[in-house]
Amino acid sequence: MKIAIDAMGGDHAPEEIVKGVEMARDRYPELEFMLFGTESEVKPLIQSMDRLELIPTTEVIAMGDEPVKAMKEKQDSSLVQAANAVKEGKADALFSAGNTGALLSSAIFIVGRIRGVERPALATAFPAFGGPHREFVFMDLGANAENKPSHLYQYGILGTFYAESVMGISNPRVRLLNNGGEEDKGDDVHKAAHQLMKNTDAFNFLGNVEAREIMEGTADVVVADGFSGNATLKAIEGTALTMMGQIKEAIKGSGIRGILGALMLKPALKAMKHKMDFQENGGAVVLGVKAPVVKTHGSAKANAVANSMGQIQTMVEGKLVDKTAEFIKENADKLKVKKAAK
Amino acid sequence: MKIAIDAMGGDHAPEEIVKGVEMARDRYPELEFMLFGTESEVKPLIQSMDRLELIPTTEVIAMGDEPVKAMKEKQDSSLVQAANAVKEGKADALFSAGNTGALLSSAIFIVGRIRGVERPALATAFPAFGGPHREFVFMDLGANAENKPSHLYQYGILGTFYAESVMGISNPRVRLLNNGGEEDKGDDVHKAAHQLMKNTDAFNFLGNVEAREIMEGTADVVVADGFSGNATLKAIEGTALTMMGQIKEAIKGSGIRGILGALMLKPALKAMKHKMDFQENGGAVVLGVKAPVVKTHGSAKANAVANSMGQIQTMVEGKLVDKTAEFIKENADKLKVKKAAK
């Protein structure tokens, strides 16, 4: 199993990417890696060429580049060349910690959509504090600025396959992120999406969920439109960061008593921080394209990169893409019926 | 100054509402209160009739009632009668801890929109952890399931007046909640709203803000469409609750060391909890209607009710509604120009 890696994407690239890949090589004996990057920068960082290939590229897509433009114009960039390798069947999956938009564009336009999928989505495994499972799938996190009801309906299918194949959850519970529990809540898009999801047997739909409850573990797949999914994700991240910061401030401001208390509580607080720090365990995944495509956050260090490689291995071994494509092919009629209502 | 109060709305109504009103009477010597509610339930709770009037009503709008229907059909409900008192000029402001949708409907259809305001919005003062001010205005929190660009533009005006008149912030910094900092980010509604806001001199627009940063204090007014504003608010609340819960769990799980640490940290953690607990300091406000209308959360106890009365006093004294209406009247040309682009 071979993973194509954009070695130049990310705040700490290429150092932490290369380090993470070599860490993953030690952990996962089945994996092979194709590193795409600027030779003079990447080569000196590599400790051993075992199960690792360096493909020199001459361009780099920066974090601030306009995604589609960069993908089109920087043909010899590490990201575009890595995506090409997947397209041409030389690699089984694509990884980057760089420009999210450019990775999404490369996933959709180079790796390509699964036939029948209208809009691929960005998904991540999110911690569930309650409920029967440790994590749930949250999508779309911003691959789309606007979604139609039929997209949201399809996310129910894509998310279900991810929860089953990668997280090992059988008959995953799907909910729609909406601003109220009742089926008539939300704007026209969410009302129509609710009806499509309610009337399908393609997945196990349990109704709406509000952003306040999503971390309580009442769903294994939470489907959102890209705009509010993105806002919700960022609000959660921002709140968690703010609160951790406030706890630190409060400790500092309460003198010796606070410092002693903090020392005693350190293991407990660390455990919580670890659970909230879901980005360390793996990356966001582009669902609906013809190969696993994983994006780790820009500030990822080697360990997060290595964990993403493990996540990719699970996706490839679980045949996530094949299963999804097959289901969509076999149920084209269902999707077409739904299309009439979109 | 007289406040019309729905004594029957809220999880702890009428007990905590009456208690809160009497608490407010002690705190704010200028205030008078009109209590609307079921006589047999409310009367026995009242300690003194000083600056307080009880207007008996026969119906109650429940939390689960369909808002517009309930408002239309339950004409002798405590909420509708309280709203009527404001409409008829018998009271200066409206307060409820009950059904949010029914209060919004009553605010819009009974109290009435300020002439020129297309869509009133639900706003709240939110804690800022950083920046020059303690709080910022966050709106729309869900009065609308769908917004046009012109609505968001007007929210910049409504929010600016609230920040100035009630929070005492001069030349408030306005930002648009969007899924990226650049002006071309977001769906068509947000792109168009950004252009309207950027090209106005009606308020001090500083560009987009992402949900991750809204609590950092980089804006005094954060404008969102009702759907994603609602999702963001609920995500923040949910995360804060989850984290407080996790801290407790972590403490319990770490034995005597954790318990000792927690005891020492208690004042620090309590201070943080207090700062996050913004709902205790006042209610959400319906902006864009002809009188101050305040909604306290359903689970509000007497102290939160009393604090909301103080908030209403500031709004009335600050002449928030008059100032807003006057500005909109004098700048009708600006609003019309904007209308062409909506």
Interface residues (C-beta under 8 A of the other chain):
Chain A: F129 G142 A145 E146 L177 N179 K185 G186 D187 D188 H190 E210 A211 R212 E213 I214 M215 E216 A224 G226 F227 S228 N230 A231 T232 L233 K234 A235 I236 E237 G238 T239 A240 L241 T242 M243 G245 Q246 I247 A250 I251 G253 S254 R257 G258 L260 G261 A262 L263 M264 L265 K266 P267 A268 L269 A271 M272 K275 M276
Chain B: F129 G142 A145 E146 L177 N179 K185 G186 D187 D188 H190 E210 A211 R212 E213 I214 M215 E216 A224 G226 F227 S228 N230 A231 T232 L233 K234 A235 I236 E237 G238 T239 A240 L241 T242 M243 G245 Q246 I247 A250 I251 G253 S254 R257 G258 L260 G261 A262 L263 M264 L265 K266 P267 A268 L269 A271 M272 K275 M276
